Structure formats: C-alpha cells, structure tokens
Amino acid sequence: MGLLVATMQRRQLRMEKHNLSFQLLLITKAISEASKSQNELMQVGTDYESDSIIAKRLQERQYKFKLLEEKLSLQKTEIQTRLQEIDTELKSVEEMIKGEIGELFSYSTR
C-alpha cells in the first residue's frame, strides 16, 4: 500500500514541478520583455524636455514597468523556492519507494 501511495505522490510532485517550471519560463520571458520596454521608453524619453507632458507620461510608464518587473521577480523567487521544496520532497519519496521495494523483494529467514 505504501508503494502505491508513494508512486502516486511522486507522479503528483513531478506534474507540479513541470507546471512550475513552465510558469518560471513564462515569468522570465515577461521580465525580459518588461525590461526591454522600460529601456525603450528611456531612450525615447531623452528626445523630450524633462518637464513636458509626454516626458512625464513616459516616466510614469517606466515606473509601471519597473513595478511589474519587481512583482514578476518576486513571483519568480517564490516559484524557485517551491521548486526546491519539490525536489526535496521528491528525494524523500524516492527513498520511500526504494525502501518499499526493498521490503517487498527481500527474503527473510524465520
């Protein structure tokens, strides 16, 4: 019974790890795009006088991209932490499976 539960848990952890890895990929791409957009706005912003309305709107958008980038970085860190936790759980489950298999196929003399 323990072998079945451990195998099911291993499958669940692997699926969760796969999903989180995909989310991490998407977040990394979004961070890159936000950073790129922020840099482009900075380059365009140098064409205008600093006290013009357009320059102020560009600065506001730059700030929003920066906030988005920080929020995504925080999510990325959370996902990386959860991935490390899953790796630890997977190691534990693998040991449990090995132990269960060892018990099933060991011969004891009584």
Phi, psi and omega in degrees: 000319180296326179295318179296315180296316180295321179294319178295319179295320178298317178298315180299315180295321178295321178294317179296320179297318178298313180299317180293324178296321178293317177299320179298319177298314180296320180293318178299318178295318180295322177297316179299316180294319179296318179295318178297315179296320178297317179295321178296320178294325179295321180292319179292324183297337180286347179281346184246157176290147188295336181260010178281158181296319181297317180297321179293321177294321177296320178296321178297317179293322177300317180297319179295320177295322179295317177297318178298317180298318179294318179297316179294323178296322177295316177298320179298316179297318179298318180293319179298321178296316179296323177297321177295320178297318179296319178300319179296316178297319179298319178299318180295317180294320178299319178296321179297317179296315179300318179296317179295317179295319178299321178293320182294325186251013176267144179253125178247142179263127180240000000 
